[in-house]
Amino acid sequence: MKRREFIPLTASVLLLSACGSKFKTYNGPQVTRIIVEKSTRSMWLLHETKVLKKYDVDLGFAPRGHKEIEGDGRTPEGSYFINRRNPNSAFHLSLGMSYPNAKDIAHAKAMGKDPGGEIFIHGGPVLFGDRSKPDWTAGCISVTNKEMETVYAMVQDGTQIDVLP
C-alpha cells in the first residue's frame, strides 16, 4: 500500500470509530428492578424505589393478556429476570427474559401446547429499520435503538423484571 493511500484509509477508520458505538458505559446507580406496564406501554428502570429512566415501549402484536403459547403474539405478564444478553441481536441489542418459568410451562403443557420463549427487551430490527407500527413484536418489549443502547448499558443479568397488565 502506498503511503498516500494509507493516510486517507487511516483517517477513515478513525472517523468511523469516532461516530460512536452501540456499546455505552454506565456508572450510575444500579438498576435493581424493571417495571413494564403493558396498559400504558411504559417501562421504568429503577434503583430501589427511585426511577432512573422511563421509556415508551411496543409489545407483542396481540398485547392483551398473558402469553400462554408460542405464536400468540402476547407479551408475558409476571415476574421474571434478565438472564442473557445478545450484542449481535437481529434487533440491534437485546436482553433476554427468563420466560417461560415453571408455571408458564405447566400451563401450556396442560393445553397440549408449547409456551414459546425467546422473549427479549430489544431495539428495532436491523434489516428493516426501526419499528413502523405499534405493537409489532412477536411478544417482546421494544424501545428505539438509541434507547436500547442505554438500557443495555444500565441493566445487568439477574435484574428482576415485572410485567404488569
Secondary structure, 3 states (H helix, E strand, C coil): CCHHHHHHHHHHHHHHHHCCCCCCCCCCCCCCEEEEEHHHCEEEEEECCEEEEEEECECECCCCCCCCCCCCCCCCCEEEEEEEEECCCCCCCEEEECCCCHHHHHHHHHCCCCCCCCCEEECCCCCCCCCCCCCCECCCEECCHHHHHHHHHHCCCCCEEEEEC
